Amino acid sequence: MRRNTRKRSKTARRAVGAAAALAVGAGGLVAVNIYASADETSASKGSAQNQALAAGTSTIDCPDVGQQLTSVPARAKAQVDKELALLDKQISEAYQRLSTSQKAIQQDPNFAQNAIVGPLKDKRKATIDRIAIAIGRVAAKPQGLDALAACTLRATGNQPTTGQGGNNTNAGGTGNGPVRADFVDITKVKSNVRTPAKSAKASRGVFVSKCGVNANKLYNSDNVIVAPGVTNGAHHVHDYVGNQDNDAFSSDQDFAKAGTSCQNKGDKSSYYWPVLRLQDGTKEFDAAKQGGGAEGNTGRILTAKKATLDFVGSPRGKVVAMPKFLRIITGDAKAFVNGTANANASWSCTGFENKVQLKDKYPLCPSGSDVVRTFKFQSCWDGTNIDSANHRTHVAFADAKGNCAAGFKAIPQLVQRLVYDVDAPSVKDNGKTRPFFSLDSFPEQQHKPVTDHGDFINVFDAKLMNKAVQCINTGRKCS
């Protein structure tokens, strides 16, 4: 468990923030380029949802309001963050009710629509209405946000199971995942790795930051980037390496003053990702807590045997320094319902990484080979902002040839690699002989591997960042 090293001011912010999270009543954002289809009729929507339920287990699919944002005024940002976190909480609560209402759904096919999905829409509409009202106080009131309120049920393809293997018993027997279809024998997957050719001007160096594997056991279910000031904003638990003062209430000043697990103390950056768990029945410290077992994230937390943090160059030219406190998220924690447009993290096995990288499957590795998670972060920066409303538009990936888009600058690209010593599960008997492993996720995301993601906050001091840039641009390997 995390040691209590908070100063009184930090503790006070947490108390106030927790109270605010329970009493969110008004907020605001400026949303532009919001696109959503017209709402379905109740009859057609109910019919589709009943079919989804009949097909097997279901999850709740809601428009991701946060990903549609392109601009948030500074005066509204704190309220925006809390409102978006409230939307996530509403989905989590609705999914929990869905997962424990199978008997009622079997008795009444309209139960899910009338008692779960319909009320969820009403809650979301009220939240979005408060957003629109708040926007009107500081900017032009946005139109059309109501179209993002409605949610649907979507069949997952998972089959209801009970007993050992997966998180199934923690979701009312509804097959919350993982399931055998989430795994694939990596030896049977065709090679799919492609690497852009490097030009003569490429920056070929590598800067390595050695920050450990979270031996300090720094865990929480917050996300200071996406849901600052909101306890349990992630609804799943993160591993943290580097900065040792990362929770929902950490400010840039807190990061700058904190200790670090990195060997080079000039790197106080925060690196975090969802924990990987073995579904072996272990009761972890969070077995009864929100973000943990209470939201379907159960089993023994696995600590990576190795974690490498490499900053690499651009295949097309030199890189420039990252600004301090730059935030970057790679992958999409909601990719199972959002779609794979932002899915980026990949899975493989030692000995296979140069051949096969998987986006939507957990790998079954052969004997002597370890599971590997790799996160390649965005390598192009807009030159101005350290964050953006949807936490994506201020940074971007280079194109297939390694070029940044017009107006963007190449920065050192963080490539994060995690290696786990975990046996391949026995998929034929649903993990009874050798249990499944899975990453933590939002409850409705079903622990799908496609939802893997990584978060990074740059807290290099200026001297070390300049050293890293020079190292990369001159083709050396440094640490």
C-alpha positions as CSV (number, residue, x, y, z in Angstrom):
1,M,0.0,0.0,0.0
2,R,1.0,3.5,-0.5
3,R,2.8,5.2,2.3
4,N,1.1,8.3,3.7
5,T,3.5,11.1,2.9
6,R,1.0,13.8,2.0
7,K,1.3,17.3,3.4
8,R,-1.8,18.8,5.0
9,S,-2.5,20.9,2.0
10,K,-2.6,17.9,-0.2
11,T,-4.8,16.0,2.2
12,A,-7.2,18.9,2.4
13,R,-7.5,19.1,-1.4
14,R,-8.3,15.4,-1.4
15,A,-11.0,15.8,1.2
16,V,-12.5,18.8,-0.7
17,G,-12.3,16.9,-4.0
18,A,-13.9,13.8,-2.7
19,A,-16.8,15.9,-1.3
20,A,-17.1,17.7,-4.6
21,A,-17.2,14.3,-6.5
22,L,-20.2,13.3,-4.4
23,A,-22.0,16.6,-5.0
24,V,-21.3,17.5,-8.5
25,G,-24.1,19.8,-9.5
26,A,-22.9,22.2,-12.2
27,G,-20.2,22.4,-14.7
28,G,-19.2,23.6,-18.2
29,L,-17.3,22.9,-21.3
30,V,-16.9,24.2,-24.8
31,A,-17.5,21.5,-27.3
32,V,-16.9,21.9,-30.9
33,N,-17.1,19.5,-33.8
34,I,-19.6,17.3,-31.9
35,Y,-21.1,14.8,-34.2
36,A,-23.8,12.3,-33.2
37,S,-26.5,10.5,-35.1
38,A,-30.1,11.2,-34.3
39,D,-31.6,9.2,-31.4
40,E,-33.3,5.9,-32.3
41,T,-37.0,5.5,-31.5
42,S,-37.7,3.7,-28.2
43,A,-39.2,0.8,-30.0
44,S,-36.4,0.1,-32.4
45,K,-33.8,0.7,-29.7
46,G,-35.5,-1.6,-27.2
47,S,-35.8,-4.3,-29.8
48,A,-32.1,-4.1,-30.7
49,Q,-31.1,-4.2,-27.0
50,N,-33.3,-7.3,-26.4
51,Q,-31.6,-9.0,-29.3
52,A,-28.2,-8.2,-27.7
53,L,-29.3,-9.7,-24.4
54,A,-30.6,-12.8,-26.1
55,A,-27.3,-13.2,-28.0
56,G,-25.4,-13.7,-24.7
57,T,-23.8,-11.2,-22.3
58,S,-24.0,-7.5,-22.9
59,T,-22.3,-4.4,-22.1
60,I,-23.3,-0.7,-22.0
61,D,-22.2,1.4,-25.0
62,C,-22.4,5.1,-24.5
63,P,-21.0,8.0,-26.6
64,D,-17.6,9.1,-25.2
65,V,-18.3,12.8,-24.5
66,G,-14.7,13.5,-23.5
67,Q,-13.2,12.4,-26.8
68,Q,-15.5,14.8,-28.7
69,L,-14.1,17.9,-27.0
70,T,-11.6,20.1,-28.7
71,S,-11.7,23.2,-26.6
72,V,-12.3,23.9,-22.9
73,P,-11.9,27.4,-21.4
74,A,-9.6,27.6,-18.5
75,R,-12.3,29.0,-16.2
76,A,-14.5,25.9,-16.9
77,K,-11.9,23.2,-16.9
78,A,-12.3,22.0,-13.3
79,Q,-16.0,21.6,-13.7
80,V,-15.6,19.9,-17.0
81,D,-13.3,17.3,-15.5
82,K,-15.8,16.6,-12.7
83,E,-18.8,16.3,-15.1
84,L,-16.9,13.9,-17.4
85,A,-15.9,11.8,-14.4
86,L,-19.6,11.8,-13.3
87,L,-20.6,10.4,-16.7
88,D,-18.1,7.6,-16.3
89,K,-19.4,6.9,-12.8
90,Q,-23.0,6.7,-14.1
91,I,-22.0,4.1,-16.7
92,S,-20.1,2.1,-14.2
93,E,-23.1,2.0,-11.8
94,A,-25.5,1.1,-14.6
95,Y,-23.3,-1.7,-15.8
96,Q,-23.1,-3.1,-12.3
97,R,-26.8,-3.1,-12.1
98,L,-27.0,-4.8,-15.5
99,S,-24.6,-7.5,-14.4
100,T,-26.6,-8.3,-11.3
101,S,-30.1,-8.3,-12.9
102,Q,-30.0,-11.4,-15.1
103,K,-32.9,-13.0,-13.4
104,A,-35.1,-9.9,-13.8
105,I,-34.0,-9.6,-17.5
106,Q,-35.0,-13.2,-18.2
107,Q,-38.4,-12.6,-16.6
108,D,-39.0,-9.3,-18.4
109,P,-37.2,-8.6,-21.8
110,N,-37.8,-4.9,-21.4
111,F,-36.3,-4.7,-17.9
112,A,-32.9,-3.6,-19.0
113,Q,-34.3,-0.8,-21.2
114,N,-36.9,0.4,-18.7
115,A,-34.9,0.0,-15.5
116,I,-31.3,0.5,-16.5
117,V,-30.7,2.1,-20.0
118,G,-33.5,4.5,-19.9
119,P,-32.7,5.9,-16.4
120,L,-29.0,6.1,-17.5
121,K,-30.0,8.3,-20.4
122,D,-31.9,10.6,-18.1
123,K,-29.0,11.0,-15.8
124,R,-26.6,11.6,-18.6
125,K,-29.0,14.2,-20.1
126,A,-29.1,16.0,-16.8
127,T,-25.3,16.1,-16.6
128,I,-25.0,17.3,-20.2
129,D,-27.7,19.9,-19.7
130,R,-25.7,21.3,-16.7
131,I,-22.6,21.3,-19.0
132,A,-24.5,23.3,-21.6
133,I,-25.8,25.8,-19.1
134,A,-22.3,26.3,-17.7
135,I,-20.8,26.8,-21.2
136,G,-23.3,29.6,-21.7
137,R,-21.9,31.5,-18.8
138,V,-18.4,31.8,-20.4
139,A,-18.9,31.2,-24.1
140,A,-21.5,30.5,-26.7
141,K,-23.9,27.8,-25.6
142,P,-23.2,24.6,-27.6
143,Q,-26.0,22.9,-29.5
144,G,-26.7,19.2,-30.1
145,L,-25.1,17.8,-27.0
146,D,-28.3,16.0,-26.0
147,A,-27.6,13.5,-28.8
148,L,-24.8,12.1,-26.8
149,A,-27.0,11.2,-23.8
150,A,-28.5,7.9,-25.1
151,C,-26.7,4.6,-24.5
152,T,-27.4,1.1,-25.9
153,L,-26.8,-2.5,-24.9
154,R,-24.3,-4.3,-27.0
155,A,-23.7,-8.1,-27.1
156,T,-20.1,-8.9,-26.1
157,G,-20.0,-12.4,-27.5
158,N,-18.9,-13.6,-24.0
159,Q,-20.8,-16.7,-22.7
160,P,-22.1,-16.7,-19.1
161,T,-19.8,-18.9,-17.0
162,T,-19.2,-19.5,-13.3
163,G,-16.4,-20.7,-11.2
164,Q,-12.7,-20.2,-11.7
165,G,-11.4,-18.5,-14.8
166,G,-11.9,-14.8,-15.5
167,N,-13.8,-12.2,-13.5
168,N,-17.1,-14.0,-14.2
169,T,-18.1,-14.5,-10.6
170,N,-17.6,-10.8,-9.9
171,A,-20.2,-9.7,-12.4
172,G,-23.2,-11.7,-11.3
173,G,-22.2,-14.6,-13.5
174,T,-22.6,-12.6,-16.7
175,G,-19.2,-13.2,-18.2
176,N,-17.4,-10.0,-17.4
177,G,-14.2,-11.4,-18.9
178,P,-11.7,-12.4,-19.7
179,V,-12.9,-15.3,-21.9
180,R,-11.1,-17.8,-24.0
181,A,-11.8,-15.8,-27.2
182,D,-9.6,-13.0,-25.7
183,F,-6.5,-15.2,-26.1
184,V,-4.6,-16.4,-29.1
185,D,-1.6,-18.7,-29.6
186,I,1.1,-16.3,-30.8
187,T,2.9,-19.0,-32.7
188,K,-0.1,-19.2,-35.0
189,V,-0.3,-15.5,-35.8
190,K,1.2,-14.2,-39.1
191,S,4.0,-11.6,-38.9
192,N,2.5,-8.1,-38.9
193,V,5.3,-5.8,-37.8
194,R,6.3,-3.0,-40.1
195,T,9.0,-0.4,-39.4
196,P,9.3,3.0,-41.3
197,A,12.6,3.3,-43.2
198,K,15.0,5.9,-41.7
199,S,16.2,8.8,-43.7
200,A,19.8,10.0,-43.7
201,K,18.7,12.8,-41.4
202,A,17.1,10.5,-38.9
203,S,17.8,11.0,-35.2
204,R,19.0,7.5,-34.2
205,G,19.9,7.8,-30.6
206,V,18.1,6.5,-27.5
207,F,17.8,7.9,-24.1
208,V,17.0,5.4,-21.4
209,S,15.3,6.2,-18.1
210,K,15.5,3.5,-15.5
211,C,12.7,3.8,-13.0
212,G,12.0,0.3,-11.8
213,V,8.8,-1.9,-11.9
214,N,6.7,-0.4,-9.1
215,A,8.5,-2.3,-6.3
216,N,7.1,0.4,-4.0
217,K,3.6,-0.8,-4.7
218,L,2.2,2.6,-5.5
219,Y,-1.4,1.9,-6.7
220,N,-4.6,3.8,-7.0
221,S,-7.6,4.0,-9.2
222,D,-7.3,7.7,-10.0
223,N,-6.3,9.4,-13.2
224,V,-4.9,12.9,-12.7
225,I,-4.8,13.6,-16.5
226,V,-8.3,12.6,-17.4
227,A,-10.1,13.1,-14.0
228,P,-8.1,15.5,-11.8
229,G,-9.6,16.1,-8.4
230,V,-11.9,13.0,-8.6
231,T,-11.2,10.0,-6.5
232,N,-11.5,6.7,-8.4
233,G,-11.7,8.6,-11.7
234,A,-10.2,5.6,-13.6
235,H,-12.5,2.9,-12.1
236,H,-9.4,0.6,-12.4
237,V,-6.1,0.4,-10.7
238,H,-2.8,1.8,-12.1
239,D,0.8,0.8,-11.5
240,Y,3.0,3.9,-11.1
241,V,6.8,4.3,-11.6
242,G,8.8,7.5,-11.6
243,N,7.1,10.2,-9.6
244,Q,5.9,9.0,-6.2
245,D,3.2,11.7,-5.7
246,N,0.7,10.8,-8.4
247,D,-3.0,10.7,-7.4
248,A,-6.1,12.6,-8.5
249,F,-5.1,15.6,-6.4
250,S,-1.4,16.0,-7.5
251,S,-0.6,19.4,-9.0
252,D,2.4,20.3,-11.2
253,Q,4.0,21.7,-8.0
254,D,3.5,18.4,-6.2
255,F,5.1,16.6,-9.1
256,A,8.1,19.0,-9.0
257,K,8.7,18.5,-5.3
258,A,8.1,14.8,-5.1
259,G,10.6,11.9,-5.0
260,T,11.1,9.6,-7.9
261,S,11.8,5.9,-8.4
262,C,14.0,6.8,-11.4
263,Q,17.8,6.3,-11.0
264,N,18.5,9.7,-12.5
265,K,16.8,12.0,-10.1
266,G,16.4,14.6,-12.8
267,D,13.5,12.5,-14.1
268,K,10.5,13.0,-11.9
269,S,8.1,12.1,-14.7
270,S,5.1,9.9,-13.9
271,Y,4.6,6.8,-16.0
272,Y,1.5,4.7,-15.3
273,W,-0.6,1.9,-16.8
274,P,-3.4,-0.5,-15.8
275,V,-2.3,-3.3,-13.6
276,L,-2.2,-6.8,-14.9
277,R,-3.9,-9.4,-12.7
278,L,-3.9,-13.2,-12.4
279,Q,-7.4,-14.5,-12.0
280,D,-6.4,-17.0,-9.3
281,G,-8.8,-16.0,-6.5
282,T,-6.3,-13.9,-4.6
283,K,-7.9,-11.3,-2.4
284,E,-5.8,-8.2,-3.0
285,F,-5.8,-5.0,-0.8
286,D,-8.6,-3.6,-3.0
287,A,-10.8,-6.7,-3.2
288,A,-13.8,-4.8,-1.7
289,K,-13.0,-1.3,-3.0
290,Q,-14.1,0.8,-5.8
291,G,-11.7,0.5,-8.7
292,G,-10.8,-2.9,-7.5
293,G,-13.0,-5.9,-6.7
294,A,-16.2,-3.8,-6.3
295,E,-15.9,-3.0,-10.0
296,G,-14.8,-6.4,-11.2
297,N,-11.0,-5.9,-11.1
298,T,-10.0,-8.9,-9.1
299,G,-7.2,-11.3,-8.6
300,R,-3.5,-11.1,-7.8
301,I,-1.7,-8.0,-9.1
302,L,1.3,-9.0,-11.2
303,T,4.4,-6.8,-11.0
304,A,6.4,-6.7,-14.2
305,K,9.7,-8.5,-14.0
306,K,11.1,-5.7,-16.3
307,A,10.0,-2.2,-17.3
308,T,12.0,-0.3,-19.9
309,L,11.4,3.4,-20.7
310,D,13.2,4.4,-23.9
311,F,13.0,7.8,-25.6
312,V,13.8,7.4,-29.3
313,G,14.2,9.7,-32.2
314,S,12.4,10.5,-35.5
315,P,13.1,8.5,-38.7
316,R,12.9,11.8,-40.6
317,G,15.0,14.3,-38.7
318,K,16.0,15.9,-35.4
319,V,13.8,16.1,-32.3
320,V,13.1,19.1,-30.0
321,A,12.7,19.1,-26.2
322,M,9.4,18.2,-24.7
323,P,7.8,21.0,-22.5
324,K,7.8,20.3,-18.8
325,F,4.5,18.8,-17.6
326,L,3.5,17.7,-21.1
327,R,0.7,15.1,-20.7
328,I,0.4,12.2,-23.2
329,I,-2.0,9.3,-23.3
330,T,-1.5,6.4,-25.7
331,G,-4.2,3.8,-26.4
332,D,-7.9,4.1,-25.4
333,A,-9.2,2.7,-22.1
334,K,-12.7,2.6,-23.7
335,A,-11.7,1.1,-27.0
336,F,-14.0,-1.9,-26.7
337,V,-17.1,0.3,-27.0
338,N,-15.5,3.3,-28.7
339,G,-13.9,1.4,-31.5
340,T,-10.2,1.0,-32.3
341,A,-9.3,4.4,-33.8
342,N,-7.2,5.3,-30.8
343,A,-6.2,1.8,-29.7
344,N,-2.4,1.7,-29.7
345,A,-0.9,-0.5,-27.0
346,S,0.2,-3.9,-28.2
347,W,0.8,-7.4,-26.8
348,S,3.4,-9.9,-27.7
349,C,5.9,-12.5,-26.3
350,T,9.6,-12.4,-25.8
351,G,11.2,-13.8,-29.0
352,F,8.3,-12.7,-31.1
353,E,8.2,-8.9,-30.7
354,N,9.9,-8.2,-34.1
355,K,7.3,-10.4,-35.8
356,V,4.0,-10.1,-34.1
357,Q,2.2,-7.3,-32.2
358,L,-1.4,-7.9,-31.1
359,K,-3.9,-5.1,-30.5
360,D,-7.1,-7.0,-29.5
361,K,-5.8,-10.3,-28.1
362,Y,-3.8,-11.5,-25.1
363,P,-0.9,-13.7,-26.2
364,L,-0.5,-17.3,-25.3
365,C,3.3,-17.5,-25.1
366,P,5.2,-20.8,-25.6
367,S,7.2,-22.3,-22.7
368,G,10.2,-20.1,-21.9
369,S,8.7,-16.9,-23.4
370,D,7.2,-14.0,-21.3
371,V,4.2,-11.8,-22.0
372,V,5.2,-8.3,-23.2
373,R,3.1,-5.1,-23.3
374,T,4.4,-2.3,-25.4
375,F,3.2,1.3,-25.5
376,K,4.5,3.7,-28.2
377,F,3.5,7.2,-27.3
378,Q,2.8,10.1,-29.7
379,S,6.0,11.6,-31.1
380,C,4.6,14.9,-32.6
381,W,3.7,18.0,-30.5
382,D,1.8,21.1,-31.5
383,G,4.5,23.3,-30.2
384,T,2.2,25.2,-27.7
385,N,0.1,23.1,-25.4
386,I,0.9,20.7,-22.6
387,D,-2.6,19.2,-22.7
388,S,-5.8,19.5,-24.7
389,A,-9.5,19.1,-23.9
390,N,-9.7,15.5,-25.1
391,H,-6.0,14.9,-24.0
392,R,-5.1,14.0,-27.6
393,T,-5.2,16.9,-30.1
394,H,-2.1,18.6,-28.7
395,V,0.0,15.6,-29.7
396,A,-0.1,13.2,-32.6
397,F,1.5,10.2,-34.2
398,A,3.8,10.5,-37.2
399,D,2.5,9.2,-40.5
400,A,3.5,5.9,-42.0
401,K,6.8,7.5,-43.3
402,G,7.6,9.0,-39.9
403,N,6.6,12.6,-40.8
404,C,4.8,14.9,-38.4
405,A,1.8,16.9,-39.7
406,A,2.2,20.6,-40.6
407,G,2.5,22.7,-37.5
408,F,3.7,19.8,-35.3
409,K,7.3,19.2,-34.1
410,A,9.0,15.9,-33.6
411,I,9.8,15.2,-29.9
412,P,11.5,12.2,-28.2
413,Q,9.1,9.3,-28.5
414,L,8.5,7.3,-25.3
415,V,8.5,3.6,-26.0
416,Q,7.5,1.7,-22.8
417,R,7.9,-2.1,-22.6
418,L,6.7,-4.3,-19.7
419,V,7.6,-7.9,-19.4
420,Y,5.7,-10.4,-17.2
421,D,6.6,-13.9,-16.1
422,V,3.1,-15.4,-16.3
423,D,2.1,-18.9,-17.6
424,A,-0.1,-19.2,-20.6
425,P,-3.6,-19.9,-19.3
426,S,-5.5,-23.1,-20.1
427,V,-8.1,-21.8,-22.5
428,K,-9.7,-25.1,-23.2
429,D,-11.1,-25.4,-19.7
430,N,-11.7,-21.7,-19.2
431,G,-8.7,-21.1,-17.0
432,K,-9.5,-23.8,-14.4
433,T,-6.1,-25.6,-14.7
434,R,-4.0,-22.4,-15.2
435,P,-5.9,-19.2,-14.6
436,F,-6.5,-16.4,-17.1
437,F,-4.7,-13.1,-16.7
438,S,-6.2,-9.8,-17.7
439,L,-5.7,-6.0,-17.3
440,D,-7.8,-3.8,-15.2
441,S,-10.5,-1.9,-17.1
442,F,-13.6,0.2,-16.7
443,P,-16.3,-2.3,-15.8
444,E,-18.2,-2.1,-19.0
445,Q,-15.0,-2.6,-21.1
446,Q,-14.9,-6.3,-20.1
447,H,-11.1,-6.5,-19.5
448,K,-10.5,-6.6,-23.2
449,P,-6.9,-6.3,-24.3
450,V,-7.7,-3.7,-26.8
451,T,-8.4,-1.3,-23.9
452,D,-4.8,-1.3,-22.8
453,H,-3.2,2.2,-22.5
454,G,-0.4,4.2,-21.0
455,D,-0.1,7.6,-19.4
456,F,2.9,9.9,-19.2
457,I,3.5,13.3,-17.5
458,N,6.9,14.8,-18.4
459,V,8.7,16.1,-15.3
460,F,12.3,16.0,-16.6
461,D,14.4,18.9,-15.4
462,A,15.6,21.2,-18.2
463,K,19.2,20.0,-18.0
464,L,18.2,16.3,-18.3
465,M,15.8,17.0,-21.1
466,N,18.4,18.8,-23.1
467,K,20.8,15.9,-22.5
468,A,18.2,13.5,-23.8
469,V,17.6,15.5,-26.9
470,Q,21.3,15.9,-27.7
471,C,21.8,12.2,-27.1
472,I,19.0,11.3,-29.5
473,N,20.0,13.8,-32.2
474,T,23.6,12.7,-32.2
475,G,22.9,9.0,-32.4
476,R,24.1,7.9,-29.0
477,K,22.6,5.7,-26.3
478,C,22.5,7.4,-22.9
479,S,20.8,7.1,-19.6
